[in-house]
Every structure is written in structure tokens, then in C-alpha cells.
């Protein structure tokens, strides 16, 4: 067994994929229990950075993975996630949100730095390029919402798909991954849309 503290950047930097096995529960984090506290911590650390100081390391809990055996030399390294799926998914969603803000504001340098943490750069040569491009492969239940967050690159497209009702009907609560993606905007500046637990 190998155990060592790593930053989220170190976890997502290498070309690899973290696979959520079918027996794991789907994404269940919510506003009151996790997003609000995590977002508060991130904002506090960002303020420290903006003041020119080095932020303290923030421990987010252990992530336990099992490396899958590679069948070919050029095959993407894969890790089956035993524990930590909620945290890994949330950090991918946060990175996608930061990427989208950078893109909307034309911040090219930060944008170029974030993209490799979301997608594997040489995925076209892999066995399944459509799936191998993602750093995280969620369970089937969460796959569509996760793919949309990672590939749309635009909060407005996400809103249109998940928050726009046809013919004035009531909008059902979106998947939790979409809630996590939209949380910084909707819960800090907008109405509560019934996404509570």
C-alpha cells in the first residue's frame, strides 16, 4: 500500500483516469452539507492568495484508489476509486466552473493551465477516445450530467438544458452534479430552486 499526501493538482496532473465503479453510490453531495462549507473554504483561501500570502494546505480527506492493470504500453493509466468519489467529482466540477469563467473573461493563460486537469491531452490514440478523454469516469447514473459540465464550457448552455422548462411547466431539480456546478452563482446571487436535501 502506498500512502502520501497529494494536492488535487497532483492527482489530476498526470494522464490518467479515475473510474467510479458501478457499486459506488451516485453523486449525492448537496448545498447544506458539503458545497457551502467547501466553497467558503475556497473563497477564504483565494482571498489569502490575492493578498500575496501563501495559503495553508487544506486537507479534504483520503482518496483510496486501486490501479487497474494496463493491457497495452500506450493504454491510459486507470484507477478504480474505492473511496473519495464525491470529492474527486466535486473538484472536477469546480475546475470546470473555473475554466468556464476564465473562458468567458478571455483569461487565456489560466484557461490553458486548467484544461489539462479536466481532460487527458492525448486521448485520441486511446482505445475509447470518447470516454478516455475525461480525468474522471463517473457511474452511468451521473455520466450525462458530468459530461455536459465538462464539455459544454458554458453555464448558459447548462442552464438551458437543466433549468428551462418547456411550456411554462415547473422545472424538476437538476442532477446534483449540475447543482454543484451552478452553486456559486445560484446560491450566492439567485433564488433557491428547491435543490435542498
Residue frames as qw, qx, qy, qz and C-alpha x, y, z in Angstrom:
[[0.000, 0.889, 0.458, 0.000, 0.00, 0.00, 0.00],
 [0.421, 0.188, 0.029, 0.887, 1.22, 3.47, -0.90],
 [0.173, -0.874, -0.452, 0.052, 0.04, 6.50, 1.07],
 [0.425, -0.097, 0.002, 0.900, 1.22, 10.04, 0.61],
 [0.151, 0.755, 0.350, -0.534, -0.41, 13.47, 0.82],
 [0.353, 0.190, 0.532, 0.746, -1.06, 14.94, -2.62],
 [0.224, 0.379, 0.117, -0.890, -2.70, 18.10, -3.83],
 [0.663, 0.539, 0.441, -0.273, -5.66, 18.00, -6.17],
 [0.381, 0.797, -0.358, -0.302, -3.35, 19.39, -8.85],
 [0.104, -0.461, 0.877, 0.091, -1.01, 16.41, -8.39],
 [0.569, 0.188, 0.770, -0.218, -3.91, 13.95, -8.54],
 [0.617, 0.673, 0.359, -0.192, -5.25, 15.34, -11.83],
 [0.042, 0.792, -0.421, -0.441, -1.97, 16.40, -13.49],
 [0.248, -0.271, 0.876, 0.312, -0.84, 13.06, -14.93],
 [0.571, 0.116, -0.491, -0.648, -2.60, 11.48, -17.92],
 [0.042, -0.059, -0.968, 0.242, -4.86, 9.05, -16.10],
 [0.502, -0.344, -0.368, -0.703, -8.49, 8.29, -15.45],
 [0.181, -0.074, 0.780, -0.594, -10.28, 7.76, -12.16],
 [0.441, -0.182, -0.715, -0.511, -13.12, 5.30, -12.68],
 [0.495, -0.183, 0.472, -0.706, -16.12, 5.19, -10.37],
 [0.056, -0.008, -0.989, -0.136, -17.17, 1.54, -10.17],
 [0.423, -0.356, -0.562, -0.616, -20.79, 0.53, -10.64],
 [0.548, -0.456, -0.678, 0.179, -21.20, -0.49, -7.00],
 [0.224, -0.130, -0.301, 0.918, -20.47, 3.06, -5.75],
 [0.141, 0.747, 0.565, -0.323, -23.39, 5.35, -4.97],
 [0.390, 0.680, 0.293, 0.547, -24.09, 8.18, -7.37],
 [0.256, 0.256, -0.211, 0.908, -23.13, 11.79, -6.66],
 [0.376, -0.680, -0.628, -0.039, -25.04, 12.91, -3.55],
 [0.337, -0.203, -0.281, 0.875, -23.26, 15.96, -2.16],
 [0.005, -0.812, -0.531, -0.244, -25.55, 18.92, -1.51],
 [0.093, 0.771, -0.036, 0.630, -25.56, 22.58, -0.61],
 [0.551, -0.757, 0.100, -0.336, -26.05, 22.48, 3.17],
 [0.914, -0.363, 0.143, 0.111, -23.79, 19.57, 3.99],
 [0.777, -0.096, 0.278, 0.557, -20.83, 19.98, 1.62],
 [0.466, 0.607, 0.262, 0.588, -20.90, 22.65, -1.14],
 [0.180, -0.947, -0.083, -0.254, -21.42, 25.62, 1.17],
 [0.670, -0.675, 0.217, 0.220, -18.56, 24.70, 3.51],
 [0.745, 0.051, 0.362, 0.558, -16.17, 23.80, 0.69],
 [0.324, 0.753, 0.260, 0.511, -17.00, 26.95, -1.26],
 [0.350, -0.933, 0.017, -0.083, -16.45, 29.06, 1.87],
 [0.745, -0.450, 0.304, 0.387, -13.03, 27.45, 2.37],
 [0.639, 0.338, 0.374, 0.581, -12.07, 28.03, -1.27],
 [0.088, 0.903, 0.176, 0.382, -13.12, 31.69, -1.16],
 [0.532, -0.832, 0.127, 0.097, -11.16, 32.23, 2.07],
 [0.747, -0.226, 0.376, 0.499, -8.02, 30.67, 0.58],
 [0.480, 0.610, 0.341, 0.530, -8.43, 32.70, -2.63],
 [0.150, -0.971, -0.055, -0.177, -8.53, 35.88, -0.53],
 [0.678, -0.603, 0.277, 0.318, -5.28, 34.84, 1.15],
 [0.684, 0.171, 0.423, 0.569, -3.68, 34.35, -2.28],
 [0.239, 0.825, 0.291, 0.421, -4.96, 37.72, -3.50],
 [0.359, -0.929, 0.091, -0.005, -3.27, 39.35, -0.51],
 [0.425, 0.718, -0.531, 0.147, 0.04, 37.89, -1.71],
 [0.450, -0.481, 0.691, -0.297, 0.27, 35.27, 1.03],
 [0.336, 0.152, -0.909, -0.194, 0.67, 31.53, 0.72],
 [0.754, -0.313, -0.074, -0.572, -2.50, 29.65, 1.69],
 [0.427, -0.363, 0.793, -0.240, -2.30, 26.84, 4.23],
 [0.235, 0.028, -0.916, -0.323, -2.78, 23.31, 2.90],
 [0.647, -0.077, 0.180, -0.737, -6.40, 22.24, 3.17],
 [0.111, -0.101, 0.989, 0.001, -7.00, 18.57, 4.00],
 [0.611, 0.066, -0.209, -0.761, -10.02, 17.21, 2.14],
 [0.863, -0.116, 0.389, -0.301, -9.86, 13.63, 3.33],
 [0.400, -0.312, 0.809, 0.297, -8.33, 10.45, 2.00],
 [0.731, 0.442, -0.211, -0.475, -8.83, 9.19, -1.51],
 [0.577, -0.260, 0.773, 0.054, -8.36, 5.45, -1.91],
 [0.681, 0.539, -0.255, -0.424, -7.78, 4.03, -5.39],
 [0.774, -0.144, 0.596, 0.155, -6.73, 0.74, -6.91],
 [0.185, 0.590, -0.518, -0.591, -4.64, 0.94, -10.07],
 [0.899, 0.296, 0.231, -0.225, -6.03, -1.26, -12.84],
 [0.645, -0.216, 0.577, 0.453, -3.64, -3.42, -14.79],
 [0.345, 0.672, -0.280, -0.593, -2.63, -1.93, -18.13],
 [0.868, 0.216, 0.448, 0.011, -3.10, -4.29, -21.07],
 [0.677, 0.577, 0.127, 0.440, -1.00, -2.29, -23.52],
 [0.545, -0.128, -0.128, 0.818, 2.01, 0.00, -23.19],
 [0.036, 0.210, 0.157, 0.964, 0.20, 3.04, -24.55],
 [0.366, -0.610, -0.669, -0.214, -3.00, 2.39, -22.59],
 [0.200, -0.682, 0.120, -0.693, -4.19, 5.14, -20.28],
 [0.219, 0.042, -0.815, 0.535, -3.45, 4.55, -16.60],
 [0.526, -0.494, -0.359, -0.592, -6.72, 3.88, -14.78],
 [0.042, 0.119, -0.764, 0.633, -7.53, 3.91, -11.10],
 [0.433, -0.528, -0.674, -0.282, -10.69, 2.41, -9.64],
 [0.156, -0.485, 0.308, -0.803, -11.96, 4.75, -6.94],
 [0.453, -0.271, -0.827, 0.196, -12.59, 2.89, -3.70],
 [0.272, -0.760, -0.464, 0.366, -13.15, 5.96, -1.53],
 [0.225, -0.471, 0.082, 0.849, -13.25, 9.65, -2.39],
 [0.285, 0.427, 0.690, 0.509, -15.56, 9.66, -5.39],
 [0.035, -0.900, -0.432, 0.051, -17.67, 12.56, -4.09],
 [0.318, -0.777, 0.147, 0.523, -14.58, 14.72, -3.54],
 [0.407, -0.111, 0.617, 0.664, -12.99, 13.86, -6.88],
 [0.204, 0.628, 0.666, 0.346, -16.23, 14.59, -8.71],
 [0.133, -0.929, -0.271, 0.215, -16.72, 17.88, -6.88],
 [0.352, -0.623, 0.307, 0.627, -13.21, 19.07, -7.66],
 [0.356, 0.176, 0.682, 0.614, -13.67, 18.22, -11.33],
 [0.064, 0.805, 0.566, 0.165, -16.92, 20.23, -11.34],
 [0.269, -0.867, -0.043, 0.417, -15.21, 23.18, -9.58],
 [0.408, -0.321, 0.501, 0.693, -12.34, 23.10, -12.11],
 [0.268, 0.474, 0.690, 0.476, -14.89, 23.09, -14.95],
 [0.074, -0.915, -0.391, 0.075, -16.59, 26.13, -13.44],
 [0.347, -0.720, 0.204, 0.565, -13.29, 27.99, -13.11],
 [0.414, 0.024, 0.648, 0.639, -12.42, 27.06, -16.68],
 [0.175, 0.690, 0.635, 0.301, -15.73, 28.46, -17.91],
 [0.173, -0.930, -0.153, 0.286, -15.27, 31.74, -16.05],
 [0.410, -0.485, 0.428, 0.643, -11.75, 32.08, -17.49],
 [0.352, 0.286, 0.708, 0.541, -13.10, 31.37, -20.96],
 [0.055, 0.852, 0.514, 0.085, -15.94, 33.89, -20.61],
 [0.231, -0.924, 0.025, 0.305, -13.50, 36.57, -19.42],
 [0.643, 0.727, -0.192, 0.143, -10.86, 35.77, -22.04],
 [0.406, -0.751, 0.518, -0.051, -8.25, 34.72, -19.48],
 [0.811, 0.423, -0.388, -0.115, -6.19, 32.52, -21.79],
 [0.249, 0.497, -0.763, 0.331, -3.22, 31.67, -19.54],
 [0.446, -0.183, 0.699, -0.528, -5.28, 30.35, -16.61],
 [0.848, 0.266, 0.049, -0.456, -7.58, 28.59, -19.08],
 [0.668, 0.490, -0.560, -0.010, -4.63, 26.78, -20.67],
 [0.017, 0.396, -0.809, 0.434, -3.43, 25.72, -17.21],
 [0.605, -0.050, 0.521, -0.600, -6.82, 24.33, -16.10],
 [0.794, 0.303, -0.261, -0.458, -7.78, 22.26, -19.16],
 [0.505, 0.330, -0.795, 0.064, -5.13, 19.51, -18.59],
 [0.174, -0.127, 0.789, -0.576, -6.63, 18.91, -15.13],
 [0.666, 0.226, 0.298, -0.646, -10.01, 18.12, -16.73],
 [0.896, 0.408, 0.020, -0.176, -9.16, 16.17, -19.87],
 [0.735, -0.270, 0.467, 0.410, -6.33, 13.90, -20.93],
 [0.145, 0.736, -0.276, -0.601, -4.38, 15.61, -23.67],
 [0.191, 0.373, -0.798, -0.433, -3.52, 12.61, -25.88],
 [0.603, 0.095, 0.667, -0.428, -6.79, 10.73, -25.68],
 [0.671, 0.496, -0.200, -0.514, -7.35, 10.35, -29.44],
 [0.414, 0.426, -0.800, -0.084, -4.90, 7.44, -29.63],
 [0.349, -0.171, 0.801, -0.456, -6.65, 5.54, -26.85],
 [0.072, 0.182, 0.970, 0.148, -8.94, 2.54, -27.25],
 [0.034, -0.738, -0.672, -0.060, -12.09, 4.55, -26.40],
 [0.289, 0.201, -0.029, 0.935, -11.30, 8.24, -27.10],
 [0.329, -0.611, -0.326, -0.642, -14.82, 9.46, -26.29],
 [0.731, -0.643, -0.219, -0.070, -14.54, 8.19, -22.70],
 [0.799, -0.135, -0.151, 0.566, -10.77, 8.24, -22.22],
 [0.248, 0.612, 0.000, 0.751, -10.55, 12.00, -22.62],
 [0.471, -0.762, -0.042, -0.442, -12.01, 12.60, -19.14],
 [0.119, 0.468, -0.728, 0.487, -9.88, 12.52, -15.98],
 [0.381, -0.010, 0.746, -0.547, -12.88, 11.09, -14.16],
 [0.390, -0.111, -0.746, -0.529, -15.33, 8.48, -15.42],
 [0.450, -0.154, 0.483, -0.735, -18.44, 8.62, -13.23],
 [0.373, 0.193, 0.898, -0.127, -21.04, 5.92, -12.82],
 [0.102, 0.370, 0.731, 0.564, -23.66, 5.56, -15.55],
 [0.137, -0.781, -0.586, 0.166, -26.20, 7.40, -13.38],
 [0.198, -0.826, -0.029, 0.527, -24.06, 10.57, -13.31],
 [0.592, 0.012, 0.488, 0.642, -22.42, 10.25, -16.73],
 [0.279, 0.705, 0.464, 0.457, -24.61, 12.59, -18.79],
 [0.224, -0.967, -0.119, -0.008, -24.61, 15.48, -16.32],
 [0.607, -0.570, 0.289, 0.472, -20.86, 15.12, -15.74],
 [0.560, 0.225, 0.505, 0.618, -20.12, 15.02, -19.48],
 [0.125, 0.867, 0.366, 0.314, -22.26, 18.11, -20.01],
 [0.387, -0.901, 0.043, 0.192, -20.40, 20.04, -17.30],
 [0.606, -0.394, 0.433, 0.539, -17.00, 19.05, -18.70],
 [0.466, 0.216, 0.601, 0.613, -17.81, 19.52, -22.41],
 [0.155, 0.869, 0.459, 0.098, -20.35, 22.37, -22.68],
 [0.498, 0.019, -0.041, 0.866, -17.91, 25.01, -21.43],
 [0.127, -0.329, -0.158, -0.922, -20.76, 27.45, -20.87],
 [0.112, 0.178, 0.744, -0.634, -23.01, 27.98, -17.85],
 [0.497, 0.273, 0.001, -0.824, -25.81, 29.29, -20.05],
 [0.561, 0.154, -0.719, -0.379, -25.96, 26.03, -22.03],
 [0.219, -0.077, -0.907, 0.351, -26.17, 24.10, -18.77],
 [0.263, 0.245, 0.443, -0.821, -28.97, 26.36, -17.54],
 [0.553, 0.236, -0.324, -0.731, -30.89, 25.96, -20.79],
 [0.520, 0.069, -0.833, -0.177, -30.70, 22.19, -20.69],
 [0.382, -0.192, -0.837, 0.341, -31.36, 21.65, -16.99],
 [0.042, -0.365, -0.511, 0.777, -33.27, 24.71, -15.76],
 [0.315, 0.162, -0.253, -0.900, -35.51, 25.70, -18.67],
 [0.439, 0.268, 0.810, -0.282, -39.00, 24.26, -18.59],
 [0.014, 0.181, 0.704, 0.686, -41.00, 23.64, -21.74],
 [0.283, -0.550, -0.588, -0.521, -44.31, 25.46, -21.93],
 [0.284, -0.596, 0.209, -0.722, -44.02, 27.13, -18.52],
 [0.864, -0.340, -0.363, -0.080, -44.08, 23.87, -16.56],
 [0.531, -0.792, 0.294, -0.058, -42.22, 23.54, -13.26],
 [0.497, 0.598, -0.619, 0.107, -38.55, 22.65, -13.57],
 [0.917, -0.352, -0.182, 0.044, -37.62, 19.47, -11.69],
 [0.434, -0.796, 0.383, 0.177, -34.49, 19.66, -9.54],
 [0.615, 0.632, -0.466, -0.065, -31.46, 19.04, -11.75],
 [0.897, -0.047, -0.352, 0.264, -28.93, 16.29, -11.04],
 [0.570, -0.771, -0.023, 0.282, -26.68, 17.08, -8.07],
 [0.640, -0.040, 0.268, 0.719, -23.64, 17.45, -10.36],
 [0.169, 0.647, 0.347, 0.658, -25.44, 20.31, -12.12],
 [0.430, -0.873, -0.213, -0.088, -26.32, 21.82, -8.75],
 [0.699, -0.476, 0.093, 0.526, -22.65, 21.69, -7.72],
 [0.494, 0.258, 0.339, 0.759, -21.62, 23.34, -10.98],
 [0.029, -0.698, -0.320, -0.640, -24.16, 26.16, -10.68],
 [0.553, -0.620, -0.469, 0.300, -23.91, 26.53, -6.88],
 [0.401, -0.234, -0.102, 0.880, -21.54, 29.54, -6.77],
 [0.086, -0.190, -0.310, -0.927, -23.97, 31.57, -8.89],
 [0.459, -0.466, -0.595, -0.467, -27.39, 30.28, -7.93],
 [0.620, -0.572, -0.507, 0.178, -26.92, 30.06, -4.19],
 [0.430, -0.318, -0.179, 0.826, -24.87, 33.19, -3.70],
 [0.051, 0.156, -0.152, -0.975, -26.82, 35.50, -6.02],
 [0.419, -0.112, -0.565, -0.702, -30.00, 33.79, -7.11],
 [0.733, -0.287, 0.090, -0.610, -33.12, 32.07, -5.83],
 [0.338, -0.219, 0.905, -0.137, -33.18, 28.75, -4.09],
 [0.563, 0.175, -0.497, -0.636, -34.64, 26.40, -6.68],
 [0.888, -0.192, 0.124, -0.399, -35.61, 23.63, -4.31],
 [0.696, 0.401, -0.587, 0.100, -32.36, 21.71, -4.52],
 [0.359, -0.553, 0.592, -0.463, -32.28, 21.12, -0.82],
 [0.045, 0.166, -0.982, 0.080, -31.89, 17.64, 0.55]]
